[in-house]
């Protein structure tokens, strides 16, 4: 039976990526060796790394003032690297607290320096995106999370701030057209729209670095990774290759514009059902609804068993909500076909 | 033509690992989904992580006082995590400087606290292992590198020190029988004997943690990863799975004892040729020769073109020495068959 994978991450990727990644493990580029056994400094892999970095800039329409890095440690290590690299010894940073991962970022930054939380939706279990705040030039940077995977909220626009704009885009990167040049630093764990777990993307405007008067440990220093072109130490070869395949697939299939159109259609299909079906209700504030992670609950808990049985029988997996929200979460990342969303909607109609 | 892959790392792994890893990318455990698209908290992957951790303890014959972690960032990030977790605010650490990576470890530790380099072979381009030193209880820990990939030296025994014994085993872990209980902390980038790039193994005696009076950033804190069973954030799923396959293969084929016997035979075959063939000479001091990375040079540089042509024609790859040593380096990790070493020896005899 066909599977419909609504997992929040690691998550669905294009089938073509699985096929090509699987082949490369047996024989990479026809060289008679596995991708897993070649030097990261071999010309075949250096070409992959170079192109993986170049595609990001093309997709984001960014110029030479930005650098692209593939690192390890996930967004969690970026929570630490961002303040190490951008928060000056006597400065302060502004953060919004829009969920579990934003809280994690705030916690790490506070270990490094001074942090003000300028807005938070914690008091309502993060079911909306706070918008009523300003950030002045007294801050070294402003940090936000574009999409909150657990709670199903998404920033539809980004505030104009009088400082650097830093964004954790782990769960909605490459899902919609944005003016990426408004950001000074973007980071993302790969394991949603851009690859399997094990690689972390950082896109950084080079001119913002080197200003904190801090001694930065080598692995945590963006400047080191820029200088070594993401080869300061052995990179996560397979994860970078699979990310390269994923981004190449995106580029060859209409880029972010085409992905956004598909994502809008999928989100509309599912949210319309949530709004029109009396058995369901959405969790997030309507204007802040995520187009990647759709959180919803049953209005009548007595229907839970019937619903759970029905979606499992339809081949759907990964639909259980996160424990801090409950209910259901349908993650409909770039690679999710609208046909799978229709299967879910049909199940919702059936109970 | 059959390839003979002498790459220093990422490096050769068992063919069975490539086969199974390739299959799992198309369909993992017969669940109808790719290994790359499932949640790291799914029961199928949690079972992999649990078993990957358990195999390490079985292979090393370690008890419940040790914890096994799979992290990211390579040995390079361990250079930072070790002092963050073990070097107390007013304490000092002892390091030996036996090569490029040992130097990297020393550099990071010095950013965190006080470090004494108690022995070094830098003055002779790291061609031997210094042995004439003691380490007293005034140190929080002693750090050494068991095998120096670039220079081809290996510690044949470990000093008795009056403090914690910490070892970077990246390039010879699981290659020989040791009393692993003599170590308090072992770490290794996976990309030699235990898997592809992208995962980092840490084996740590739990009782040594929590004594530095330092605030440790979350991702850098071993205690956090122990508490979350290596799932503090999304682990590098594929790299952990491939490491699990590699260690399972080792365990099912006689464990470390059988690997050691094979490695000894391979090393003897190659070093005997280096010593008996007047065209070649070894780089490392004889008593410190690595059984993983065999470094050698031509005695007559005019034969270089003939030798290079001959080994390439024989299907050999990855034989060029590191730029800081020159000459040649044959990396003969666990997965390297003795037949491939024989091919190299035959080429050496032929010129």
Interface residues (C-beta under 8 A of the other chain):
Chain A: X1 X3 X5 X7 X8 X9 X10 X11 X12 X13 X17 X18 X19 X21 X22 X23 X25 X26 X32 X33 X34 X36 X37 X38 X39 X40 X42 X72 X73 X74 X75 X76 X77 X79 X80 X104 X107 X108 X111 X112 X189 X191 X196 X197 X198 X215 X217 X218 X219 X220 X232 X233 X234 X235 X236 X237 X238 X239 X242 X317 X318
Chain B: X1 X3 X5 X7 X8 X9 X10 X11 X12 X13 X17 X18 X19 X21 X22 X23 X25 X26 X32 X33 X34 X36 X37 X38 X39 X40 X42 X72 X73 X74 X75 X76 X77 X79 X80 X104 X107 X108 X111 X112 X189 X191 X196 X197 X198 X215 X217 X218 X219 X220 X232 X233 X234 X235 X236 X237 X238 X239 X242 X317 X318
